[in-house]
Amino acid sequence: MHASAPTTTAIGHRFRWRIVDIVVASVIGVASGLIFLLWNIGYLGPKALIEPLTPGLQGLLDGPWLFAGVLGALIIRKPGAAIYTETLAAVVSALVGNTWGGFLTIEAGLVQGLGAELIFLIFFYRRWSLPVAVLAGIGAALLGGINNLILWFAGADTTFIVVYLISTMVSGAVIAGALSWLLARGLAATGALDRFASGREARKRV
């Protein structure tokens, strides 16, 4: 009994959100939302080029809408960080306005954040390596892609569904997963994340 109590307390403390966690996660979410807004317009050019090539290939453009949850989780390392940052980014995008509507934008952010969150949960919030980040990006893309197929591509044929899901998962793996991991490592190396385990761990390697 006495041996297990400190372990339980330590785990609870490690998972407890601090004020600094909330503030930084909020900054990540808002900043990501501004990037979402830029991509809402910027993706139109690549979409016009890619879409005619193969139906569903436009999933390759989804990554910039998926990274917030992975990046937030990699930095904060607390349960709920992926859902919080991705959803907040979607809220910012929805409030400013886009072609998909406010509620559906927020719903998409929640689903995408959940996809990333489930991967970190599977690893008990203990593994923050590049492979796990890539899997989290794929998780965000997979749930987000299924959500898009239901809401926006209802009745699509099998070829479209397969191509779209593979394309969006590739984009999620590279942009939301690998690039978010590199960005988190880069921020940690500057000392900006020294109040977080992610920052202290990176600094020890230097």
Secondary structure, DSSP 8 states (H G I E B T S, - for coil): -TTHHHHHHHHHHHHS--HHHHHHHHHHHHHHHHHHHHHHHHTHHHHHHHTTTSTTGGGGG-GGGTHHHHHHHHHH-STTHHHHHHHHHHHHHHHH--TT-HHHHHHHHHHHHHHHHHHHHHTTT---SHHHHHHHHHHHHHHHHHHHHHHT-TT--HHHHHHHHHHHHHHIIIIIIIIHHHHHHHHHHTTTTTTSHHHHHHHHH-
